[in-house]
Amino acid sequence: MLRKLGITARIESELQDLLAEPLTSMLVDFLRLGAAERNPVSWANALDILRKTSGGDSEESERQIERALSKFVKTLRSLLKKTGSKSQDIYLTEFRKSMEWNEALAELEGTNAVPIMTIHKSKGLEYHTVVFVGFEDSAFWNFHRKPTEETCTFFVAFSRAKNRVVFTFCEHRAKPADAPPEPQHRATVGPLYAILEEAGVHIEHITE
């Protein structure tokens, strides 16, 4: 559906943990410096890493670090211009097919894509708008046994949004192959719907 609307989306589970690694962030910052003429944020991040690893804190040490970084970036830019998109050339093969380096790094970080993830993977993150797909009994199948835990899970999803959150319900969901659509219900999670209704959440019915 998103593809039909021209919206790029990706499942974050494959890359989320990798991108959270400090080493990955460091590599991306250095690659950004090599890919662009100016990138103040990546430059500041790279300087901070070099300061911490150099052990020096004098003005002369600071100047040496900046000179060394400038020399390294100049060399890196030259190398990146000669690097192709083959697997033996770069660890970003999947992203750098016909794209430029900046585009490949943006693709890696999901800069222009709608991230799709589970509730548990969303902990600690924040977005302007969060869309919860499938606010149905099947999504909270354990609610009747552990209502407190499932309510906490609900609030994890709810609190990821800084400005807006949208919960969706579908009466029938498509099944794989030739299986008939599966009916969906919201009786079990009724208490969670009641919380939203008491808060004045607007319900909108959409038909194709």
Buried (B, 14 or more C-beta within 10 A) or exposed (E): EEEEEEEEBBEBEEBBEEEEEEEBBBBBBBBBBBBBEEBEEBBEBBBEBBBEEEEEEEEEBBEBBEEEBEEBBEEBBEEBEEEEBEEEEBEBBEBBEEBEBBBBBBBBBBEEBBBBBEBEBBEEEEBEEBBBEBBBBBBBEEBEEEBEEBBEBBEBBBEBBEEEBEBEBBEEEEEEEEEEEEEBEBEBBEEBBEBBEEEEEEEEEEEE
